[in-house]
């Protein structure tokens, strides 16, 4: 039976907004240790604003990460959270989300954690549509290991591991995320704080696996990597204009975020392309909801017997 034929139960409602507004002071845990000028500072500042805006109950927020410069994020945010081994933050976070559907789970990582060591986990968390938000702070280089080639480093980029220039084709993050089955895919730029806040807020409100890739410059080992999309550095900042379904002639040229094929066309634009929401699918049921349905049906078949009673009955049959 395909997942589309399974009855989709009503999953537990997200936790209600907190009665006491969250503040940056309450959310701040420690002083960031990134290099001066690192784009990750702006991402952290934007995330504080997102949490203030969403105003989730403080005790219902989880911030998790793998390994890397960007993955130090949980140290600087005063929420439940942790720092897991390289590339494995997603399966661990998926377990948290499935076990505690009332929590708001945010995962942070870099291009290595997301598209290299953790690439396999990214694909399977996306296709299962686990309810969590993944922010990938992409800097096109392994900064923590002092300038090694990353999976998104462009061809010809000279690093300690490719001193004559990278020869492997880089991953296209948007195309990879779409192909993996992520139900919310967006891209932003660390110099555009308001845009980051909007993208992360929409991702957090999406009921499913949502991903925001943020171009976050490593000023130490790849300065200027994203200047082509930074107007202050002479670049072009192009934001996706979304379809409004208002019946106007100009609306025909706008992007329909529910159109997966159109999202692929945007993903295949030459660098630096455009920024905004590429794709959103609100119809695909989450794994959280599907598992809740399985559990509910099992409870019904066993006439709401307790876990202890079921265990005792199982042992009785084994005698």
SULVEN-V783263 format. One record per residue. N is the residue number from 1. SS is DSSP state (alpha for helix, beta for strand, coil for the rest). Layout:
n=N ss=SS
n=N ss=SS
This chain:
n=1 ss=coil
n=2 ss=coil
n=3 ss=alpha
n=4 ss=alpha
n=5 ss=alpha
n=6 ss=coil
n=7 ss=coil
n=8 ss=coil
n=9 ss=coil
n=10 ss=coil
n=11 ss=coil
n=12 ss=coil
n=13 ss=coil
n=14 ss=coil
n=15 ss=coil
n=16 ss=coil
n=17 ss=beta
n=18 ss=coil
n=19 ss=coil
n=20 ss=coil
n=21 ss=coil
n=22 ss=coil
n=23 ss=coil
n=24 ss=alpha
n=25 ss=alpha
n=26 ss=alpha
n=27 ss=alpha
n=28 ss=beta
n=29 ss=coil
n=30 ss=coil
n=31 ss=coil
n=32 ss=coil
n=33 ss=coil
n=34 ss=coil
n=35 ss=coil
n=36 ss=coil
n=37 ss=coil
n=38 ss=coil
n=39 ss=coil
n=40 ss=alpha
n=41 ss=alpha
n=42 ss=alpha
n=43 ss=alpha
n=44 ss=alpha
n=45 ss=alpha
n=46 ss=alpha
n=47 ss=alpha
n=48 ss=alpha
n=49 ss=alpha
n=50 ss=alpha
n=51 ss=alpha
n=52 ss=alpha
n=53 ss=alpha
n=54 ss=alpha
n=55 ss=coil
n=56 ss=beta
n=57 ss=coil
n=58 ss=alpha
n=59 ss=alpha
n=60 ss=alpha
n=61 ss=beta
n=62 ss=beta
n=63 ss=beta
n=64 ss=beta
n=65 ss=beta
n=66 ss=coil
n=67 ss=coil
n=68 ss=coil
n=69 ss=coil
n=70 ss=alpha
n=71 ss=alpha
n=72 ss=alpha
n=73 ss=alpha
n=74 ss=alpha
n=75 ss=alpha
n=76 ss=alpha
n=77 ss=beta
n=78 ss=coil
n=79 ss=coil
n=80 ss=beta
n=81 ss=beta
n=82 ss=beta
n=83 ss=beta
n=84 ss=coil
n=85 ss=coil
n=86 ss=coil
n=87 ss=coil
n=88 ss=coil
n=89 ss=alpha
n=90 ss=alpha
n=91 ss=alpha
n=92 ss=alpha
n=93 ss=alpha
n=94 ss=alpha
n=95 ss=alpha
n=96 ss=alpha
n=97 ss=alpha
n=98 ss=alpha
n=99 ss=alpha
n=100 ss=coil
n=101 ss=coil
n=102 ss=coil
n=103 ss=coil
n=104 ss=beta
n=105 ss=beta
n=106 ss=beta
n=107 ss=beta
n=108 ss=beta
n=109 ss=beta
n=110 ss=beta
n=111 ss=alpha
n=112 ss=alpha
n=113 ss=alpha
n=114 ss=alpha
n=115 ss=alpha
n=116 ss=coil
n=117 ss=coil
n=118 ss=coil
n=119 ss=alpha
n=120 ss=alpha
n=121 ss=alpha
n=122 ss=alpha
n=123 ss=alpha
n=124 ss=alpha
n=125 ss=alpha
n=126 ss=alpha
n=127 ss=alpha
n=128 ss=alpha
n=129 ss=coil
n=130 ss=coil
n=131 ss=coil
n=132 ss=beta
n=133 ss=beta
n=134 ss=beta
n=135 ss=beta
n=136 ss=beta
n=137 ss=beta
n=138 ss=beta
n=139 ss=coil
n=140 ss=coil
n=141 ss=coil
n=142 ss=beta
n=143 ss=coil
n=144 ss=coil
n=145 ss=coil
n=146 ss=coil
n=147 ss=coil
n=148 ss=beta
n=149 ss=coil
n=150 ss=coil
n=151 ss=coil
n=152 ss=coil
n=153 ss=coil
n=154 ss=coil
n=155 ss=coil
n=156 ss=coil
n=157 ss=coil
n=158 ss=coil
n=159 ss=coil
n=160 ss=coil
n=161 ss=coil
n=162 ss=coil
n=163 ss=coil
n=164 ss=coil
n=165 ss=coil
n=166 ss=coil
n=167 ss=coil
n=168 ss=coil
n=169 ss=coil
n=170 ss=coil
n=171 ss=coil
n=172 ss=coil
n=173 ss=alpha
n=174 ss=alpha
n=175 ss=alpha
n=176 ss=alpha
n=177 ss=alpha
n=178 ss=alpha
n=179 ss=alpha
n=180 ss=alpha
n=181 ss=coil
n=182 ss=coil
n=183 ss=coil
n=184 ss=beta
n=185 ss=beta
n=186 ss=beta
n=187 ss=beta
n=188 ss=beta
n=189 ss=beta
n=190 ss=coil
n=191 ss=coil
n=192 ss=coil
n=193 ss=alpha
n=194 ss=alpha
n=195 ss=alpha
n=196 ss=alpha
n=197 ss=alpha
n=198 ss=alpha
n=199 ss=alpha
n=200 ss=alpha
n=201 ss=alpha
n=202 ss=alpha
n=203 ss=alpha
n=204 ss=alpha
n=205 ss=alpha
n=206 ss=coil
n=207 ss=coil
n=208 ss=coil
n=209 ss=beta
n=210 ss=beta
n=211 ss=beta
n=212 ss=beta
n=213 ss=beta
n=214 ss=beta
n=215 ss=beta
n=216 ss=coil
n=217 ss=coil
n=218 ss=coil
n=219 ss=coil
n=220 ss=coil
n=221 ss=coil
n=222 ss=coil
n=223 ss=coil
n=224 ss=coil
n=225 ss=coil
n=226 ss=coil
n=227 ss=alpha
n=228 ss=alpha
n=229 ss=alpha
n=230 ss=coil
n=231 ss=alpha
n=232 ss=alpha
n=233 ss=alpha
n=234 ss=coil
n=235 ss=coil
n=236 ss=coil
n=237 ss=coil
n=238 ss=coil
n=239 ss=beta
n=240 ss=coil
n=241 ss=coil
n=242 ss=beta
n=243 ss=coil
n=244 ss=coil
n=245 ss=coil
n=246 ss=coil
n=247 ss=coil
n=248 ss=coil
n=249 ss=alpha
n=250 ss=alpha
n=251 ss=alpha
n=252 ss=alpha
n=253 ss=alpha
n=254 ss=coil
n=255 ss=beta
n=256 ss=coil
n=257 ss=coil
n=258 ss=coil
n=259 ss=coil
n=260 ss=alpha
n=261 ss=alpha
n=262 ss=alpha
n=263 ss=alpha
n=264 ss=alpha
n=265 ss=alpha
n=266 ss=alpha
n=267 ss=alpha
n=268 ss=coil
n=269 ss=coil
n=270 ss=coil
n=271 ss=coil
n=272 ss=coil
n=273 ss=coil
n=274 ss=coil
n=275 ss=beta
n=276 ss=beta
n=277 ss=beta
n=278 ss=beta
n=279 ss=beta
n=280 ss=beta
n=281 ss=coil
n=282 ss=coil
n=283 ss=coil
n=284 ss=coil
n=285 ss=coil
n=286 ss=coil
n=287 ss=alpha
n=288 ss=alpha
n=289 ss=alpha
n=290 ss=alpha
n=291 ss=alpha
n=292 ss=alpha
n=293 ss=alpha
n=294 ss=alpha
n=295 ss=alpha
n=296 ss=alpha
n=297 ss=alpha
n=298 ss=alpha
n=299 ss=alpha
n=300 ss=alpha
n=301 ss=alpha
n=302 ss=coil
n=303 ss=coil
n=304 ss=coil
n=305 ss=coil
n=306 ss=coil
n=307 ss=alpha
n=308 ss=alpha
n=309 ss=alpha
n=310 ss=alpha
n=311 ss=alpha
n=312 ss=alpha
n=313 ss=alpha
n=314 ss=alpha
n=315 ss=alpha
n=316 ss=alpha
n=317 ss=alpha
n=318 ss=alpha
n=319 ss=coil
